[in-house]
Amino acid sequence: MSVSAISDDSFDADVLASDKPVIVDFWAEWCGPCKQVSAHFEALADELGDKVKVVKINIDDNPLTAGRFGVRGLPTFMIFEKGNVTATHLGAMSKTRMVEWLKESAPSVA
């Protein structure tokens, strides 16, 4: 499974209405750390894509969603379950740490 790009317009349907946990990567083209973790995020989607939905949203192109959820720094990762934010992480992570954080924050993924 691959990472899906979402938008302000599709956020509610793609994330809040999802029947499985969703991990969202809030990123921007100019963000160096965002580019560094991009490969890790893709690998996470490949590894856990059947248990969790993996999406990313460019905050420059979609500022409403970033503002709605108080994104202040990049990259910001959020886990949503049943329409609610259950965990937030600011900053880059290794793929191993990303998987650990996801499993800690969304036990249904473990």
MDAnalysis code that builds the backbone (N, CA, C; Angstrom):
import MDAnalysis as mda
import numpy as np

u = mda.Universe.empty(330, n_residues=110, atom_resindex=np.repeat(np.arange(110), 3), trajectory=True)
u.add_TopologyAttr("name", ["N", "CA", "C"] * 110)
u.add_TopologyAttr("resid", np.arange(1, 111))
u.add_TopologyAttr("resname", ["MET", "SER", "VAL", "SER", "ALA", "ILE", "SER", "ASP", "ASP", "SER", "PHE", "ASP", "ALA", "ASP", "VAL", "LEU", "ALA", "SER", "ASP", "LYS", "PRO", "VAL", "ILE", "VAL", "ASP", "PHE", "TRP", "ALA", "GLU", "TRP", "CYS", "GLY", "PRO", "CYS", "LYS", "GLN", "VAL", "SER", "ALA", "HIS", "PHE", "GLU", "ALA", "LEU", "ALA", "ASP", "GLU", "LEU", "GLY", "ASP", "LYS", "VAL", "LYS", "VAL", "VAL", "LYS", "ILE", "ASN", "ILE", "ASP", "ASP", "ASN", "PRO", "LEU", "THR", "ALA", "GLY", "ARG", "PHE", "GLY", "VAL", "ARG", "GLY", "LEU", "PRO", "THR", "PHE", "MET", "ILE", "PHE", "GLU", "LYS", "GLY", "ASN", "VAL", "THR", "ALA", "THR", "HIS", "LEU", "GLY", "ALA", "MET", "SER", "LYS", "THR", "ARG", "MET", "VAL", "GLU", "TRP", "LEU", "LYS", "GLU", "SER", "ALA", "PRO", "SER", "VAL", "ALA"])
u.atoms.positions = np.array([
    [0.848, -1.180, 0.000],
    [0.000, 0.000, 0.000],
    [0.889, 1.236, 0.000],
    [0.428, 2.308, -0.621],
    [1.257, 3.502, -0.696],
    [0.639, 4.644, 0.096],
    [1.419, 5.701, 0.241],
    [0.960, 6.897, 0.939],
    [0.030, 7.659, -0.004],
    [-1.117, 8.069, 0.510],
    [-2.069, 8.859, -0.281],
    [-1.903, 10.331, 0.039],
    [-1.912, 11.175, -0.991],
    [-1.914, 12.621, -0.794],
    [-3.361, 13.060, -0.645],
    [-3.622, 13.837, 0.404],
    [-4.982, 14.315, 0.641],
    [-4.993, 15.838, 0.635],
    [-6.188, 16.421, 0.703],
    [-6.329, 17.876, 0.636],
    [-7.306, 18.359, 1.698],
    [-7.411, 19.690, 1.814],
    [-8.409, 20.267, 2.710],
    [-9.795, 19.710, 2.387],
    [-10.091, 19.614, 1.089],
    [-11.416, 19.168, 0.648],
    [-11.698, 17.707, 0.980],
    [-10.666, 16.870, 0.952],
    [-10.892, 15.435, 1.166],
    [-10.583, 14.968, 2.593],
    [-10.057, 15.856, 3.440],
    [-9.592, 15.451, 4.767],
    [-10.667, 14.743, 5.588],
    [-11.845, 15.329, 5.690],
    [-12.891, 14.734, 6.528],
    [-13.244, 13.327, 6.060],
    [-13.398, 13.150, 4.749],
    [-13.763, 11.837, 4.209],
    [-12.605, 10.850, 4.325],
    [-11.380, 11.306, 4.032],
    [-10.224, 10.406, 4.022],
    [-9.724, 10.055, 5.419],
    [-9.835, 10.979, 6.359],
    [-9.248, 10.781, 7.684],
    [-10.311, 10.604, 8.771],
    [-11.160, 11.583, 8.926],
    [-12.112, 11.552, 10.038],
    [-13.158, 10.450, 9.892],
    [-13.517, 10.116, 8.665],
    [-14.544, 9.090, 8.442],
    [-13.949, 7.693, 8.228],
    [-12.633, 7.559, 8.345],
    [-11.982, 6.266, 8.106],
    [-12.389, 5.239, 9.158],
    [-12.550, 4.002, 8.713],
    [-12.913, 2.926, 9.636],
    [-11.693, 2.280, 10.283],
    [-10.488, 2.708, 9.892],
    [-9.280, 2.219, 10.559],
    [-8.413, 3.410, 10.954],
    [-7.454, 3.215, 11.850],
    [-6.596, 4.329, 12.262],
    [-5.901, 4.957, 11.055],
    [-5.658, 6.261, 11.153],
    [-5.001, 7.008, 10.079],
    [-3.815, 7.750, 10.671],
    [-2.652, 7.637, 10.021],
    [-1.509, 8.458, 10.403],
    [-1.329, 9.495, 9.304],
    [-1.286, 10.767, 9.726],
    [-1.203, 11.888, 8.794],
    [0.152, 12.568, 8.956],
    [0.814, 12.809, 7.835],
    [2.069, 13.552, 7.785],
    [1.751, 14.946, 7.251],
    [1.862, 15.958, 8.127],
    [1.723, 17.345, 7.696],
    [3.119, 17.797, 7.264],
    [3.271, 18.214, 5.996],
    [4.593, 18.500, 5.452],
    [4.527, 19.694, 4.498],
    [5.715, 20.132, 4.043],
    [5.823, 21.183, 3.023],
    [7.039, 20.893, 2.153],
    [6.975, 21.364, 0.929],
    [8.038, 21.136, -0.058],
    [9.386, 21.696, 0.407],
    [9.362, 22.822, 1.113],
    [10.597, 23.500, 1.536],
    [11.204, 22.921, 2.815],
    [10.546, 21.958, 3.431],
    [10.952, 21.407, 4.730],
    [11.955, 20.261, 4.543],
    [13.209, 20.507, 4.917],
    [14.252, 19.485, 4.784],
    [13.954, 18.210, 5.565],
    [13.628, 18.307, 6.864],
    [13.310, 17.101, 7.630],
    [12.113, 16.333, 7.054],
    [11.163, 17.049, 6.449],
    [10.008, 16.377, 5.826],
    [10.481, 15.463, 4.700],
    [11.439, 15.965, 3.924],
    [11.971, 15.161, 2.817],
    [12.761, 13.965, 3.341],
    [13.469, 14.159, 4.467],
    [14.245, 13.072, 5.056],
    [13.361, 11.915, 5.501],
    [12.199, 12.209, 6.076],
    [11.344, 11.149, 6.602],
    [10.391, 10.577, 5.556],
    [10.369, 11.170, 4.389],
    [9.439, 10.720, 3.350],
    [9.618, 9.238, 3.017],
    [10.859, 8.786, 2.884],
    [11.118, 7.371, 2.582],
    [10.667, 6.474, 3.738],
    [10.865, 6.928, 4.974],
    [10.427, 6.160, 6.143],
    [8.906, 6.039, 6.151],
    [8.248, 7.133, 5.787],
    [6.788, 7.148, 5.776],
    [6.255, 6.185, 4.712],
    [6.912, 6.169, 3.551],
    [6.533, 5.224, 2.482],
    [6.724, 3.779, 2.959],
    [7.842, 3.513, 3.636],
    [8.114, 2.167, 4.149],
    [7.081, 1.765, 5.200],
    [6.663, 2.716, 6.018],
    [5.622, 2.459, 7.012],
    [4.327, 2.044, 6.310],
    [3.993, 2.727, 5.249],
    [2.782, 2.392, 4.484],
    [2.883, 0.989, 3.910],
    [4.054, 0.635, 3.403],
    [4.252, -0.709, 2.837],
    [4.126, -1.780, 3.921],
    [4.673, -1.495, 5.106],
    [4.700, -2.478, 6.187],
    [3.353, -2.639, 6.897],
    [2.671, -1.532, 7.144],
    [1.459, -1.574, 7.975],
    [0.197, -1.106, 7.253],
    [0.280, -0.960, 5.929],
    [-0.816, -0.404, 5.155],
    [-2.128, -1.150, 5.245],
    [-2.099, -2.434, 5.631],
    [-3.358, -3.167, 5.773],
    [-4.040, -2.865, 7.108],
    [-3.276, -2.337, 8.087],
    [-3.818, -2.075, 9.425],
    [-4.100, -0.600, 9.683],
    [-3.444, 0.257, 8.915],
    [-3.546, 1.695, 9.136],
    [-3.527, 2.401, 7.777],
    [-4.255, 3.493, 7.687],
    [-4.253, 4.320, 6.486],
    [-3.136, 5.340, 6.643],
    [-2.291, 5.488, 5.638],
    [-1.131, 6.370, 5.708],
    [-1.308, 7.477, 4.664],
    [-1.415, 8.730, 5.158],
    [-1.677, 9.847, 4.251],
    [-0.765, 11.027, 4.577],
    [-0.597, 11.901, 3.579],
    [0.171, 13.115, 3.809],
    [-0.575, 14.293, 3.222],
    [-0.374, 15.455, 3.851],
    [-1.035, 16.673, 3.394],
    [-0.027, 17.815, 3.379],
    [0.100, 18.460, 2.215],
    [1.007, 19.588, 2.037],
    [0.337, 20.824, 2.637],
    [0.946, 21.386, 3.678],
    [0.291, 22.488, 4.386],
    [0.297, 23.793, 3.589],
    [1.227, 23.946, 2.655],
    [1.226, 25.156, 1.827],
    [0.034, 25.148, 0.873],
    [-0.289, 23.980, 0.341],
    [-1.419, 23.851, -0.584],
    [-2.742, 23.704, 0.155],
    [-2.693, 23.306, 1.429],
    [-3.893, 23.013, 2.222],
    [-3.788, 23.618, 3.620],
    [-3.782, 24.946, 3.713],
    [-3.562, 25.595, 5.011],
    [-4.726, 25.458, 6.003],
    [-5.927, 25.214, 5.517],
    [-7.079, 25.150, 6.424],
    [-6.969, 23.989, 7.404],
    [-6.573, 22.820, 6.908],
    [-6.472, 21.647, 7.783],
    [-5.352, 21.823, 8.801],
    [-4.220, 22.357, 8.360],
    [-3.102, 22.590, 9.283],
    [-3.533, 23.543, 10.395],
    [-4.244, 24.599, 10.045],
    [-4.727, 25.552, 11.043],
    [-5.764, 24.932, 11.967],
    [-6.626, 24.132, 11.403],
    [-7.698, 23.481, 12.167],
    [-7.137, 22.592, 13.282],
    [-5.983, 21.942, 13.003],
    [-5.400, 21.025, 13.984],
    [-4.171, 21.603, 14.686],
    [-3.946, 22.907, 14.532],
    [-2.897, 23.595, 15.286],
    [-1.483, 23.188, 14.930],
    [-1.234, 22.855, 13.675],
    [0.114, 22.475, 13.253],
    [0.982, 23.726, 13.257],
    [2.054, 23.691, 14.058],
    [2.935, 24.846, 14.217],
    [4.355, 24.599, 13.703],
    [4.726, 23.342, 13.534],
    [6.065, 23.008, 13.061],
    [5.991, 21.794, 12.151],
    [7.064, 21.563, 11.423],
    [7.081, 20.456, 10.465],
    [8.326, 19.604, 10.632],
    [8.232, 18.330, 10.312],
    [6.982, 17.630, 10.034],
    [6.198, 17.383, 11.325],
    [4.889, 17.366, 11.212],
    [4.018, 16.980, 12.313],
    [3.256, 15.736, 11.884],
    [3.274, 14.743, 12.741],
    [2.534, 13.504, 12.488],
    [1.392, 13.423, 13.489],
    [0.211, 13.043, 13.020],
    [-0.940, 12.856, 13.900],
    [-1.589, 11.518, 13.599],
    [-2.038, 10.876, 14.661],
    [-2.792, 9.638, 14.510],
    [-4.248, 9.953, 14.840],
    [-5.125, 9.543, 13.954],
    [-6.566, 9.723, 14.136],
    [-7.223, 8.360, 14.247],
    [-8.111, 8.224, 15.227],
    [-8.930, 7.024, 15.362],
    [-10.360, 7.475, 15.616],
    [-11.260, 6.940, 14.821],
    [-12.694, 7.263, 14.951],
    [-12.929, 8.775, 14.947],
    [-12.194, 9.467, 14.083],
    [-12.405, 10.899, 13.910],
    [-11.724, 11.801, 14.914],
    [-10.955, 11.234, 15.845],
    [-10.283, 12.033, 16.882],
    [-8.776, 11.876, 16.815],
    [-8.061, 12.949, 17.161],
    [-6.603, 12.882, 17.262],
    [-6.274, 12.108, 18.536],
    [-5.500, 11.037, 18.392],
    [-5.117, 10.254, 19.568],
    [-3.650, 10.443, 19.932],
    [-2.851, 10.970, 19.000],
    [-1.437, 11.217, 19.286],
    [-0.876, 12.204, 18.273],
    [0.104, 12.997, 18.732],
    [0.783, 13.964, 17.870],
    [2.278, 13.866, 18.133],
    [3.068, 13.952, 17.059],
    [4.525, 13.953, 17.195],
    [5.081, 15.026, 16.273],
    [5.891, 15.922, 16.835],
    [6.526, 16.978, 16.058],
    [7.979, 16.605, 15.821],
    [8.390, 16.622, 14.568],
    [9.780, 16.369, 14.225],
    [9.992, 15.049, 13.523],
    [11.160, 14.920, 12.927],
    [11.514, 13.729, 12.161],
    [11.711, 12.524, 13.079],
    [11.452, 11.340, 12.516],
    [11.649, 10.082, 13.234],
    [12.245, 9.063, 12.265],
    [12.969, 8.102, 12.807],
    [13.411, 6.975, 11.995],
    [12.194, 6.095, 11.726],
    [12.299, 5.195, 10.762],
    [11.186, 4.299, 10.467],
    [10.879, 3.429, 11.691],
    [11.911, 2.931, 12.361],
    [11.723, 2.095, 13.547],
    [10.960, 2.853, 14.622],
    [11.361, 4.089, 14.877],
    [10.681, 4.903, 15.894],
    [9.252, 5.211, 15.466],
    [9.056, 5.444, 14.181],
    [7.722, 5.734, 13.667],
    [6.780, 4.550, 13.912],
    [7.266, 3.346, 13.649],
    [6.459, 2.136, 13.871],
    [6.172, 1.973, 15.364],
    [7.192, 2.167, 16.213],
    [7.008, 2.065, 17.666],
    [5.963, 3.067, 18.143],
    [6.092, 4.322, 17.702],
    [5.168, 5.375, 18.115],
    [3.743, 5.039, 17.676],
    [3.612, 4.557, 16.465],
    [2.287, 4.206, 15.953],
    [1.672, 3.082, 16.772],
    [2.456, 2.067, 17.076],
    [1.932, 0.929, 17.854],
    [1.627, 1.319, 19.295],
    [2.423, 2.233, 19.872],
    [2.164, 2.725, 21.229],
    [0.885, 3.554, 21.263],
    [0.701, 4.374, 20.229],
    [-0.386, 5.346, 20.203],
    [-1.697, 4.783, 19.664],
    [-1.608, 3.735, 18.865],
    [-2.805, 3.106, 18.286],
    [-2.668, 1.585, 18.459],
    [-2.976, 1.078, 19.655],
    [-2.776, -0.347, 19.954],
    [-3.442, -1.295, 18.959],
    [-4.500, -0.851, 18.288],
    [-5.165, -1.725, 17.312],
    [-4.272, -2.040, 16.118],
    [-3.200, -1.264, 15.939],
    [-2.279, -1.464, 14.819],
    [-1.238, -2.548, 15.161],
    [-0.946, -2.704, 16.446],
    [0.119, -3.616, 16.895],
    [-0.099, -5.054, 16.431],
])
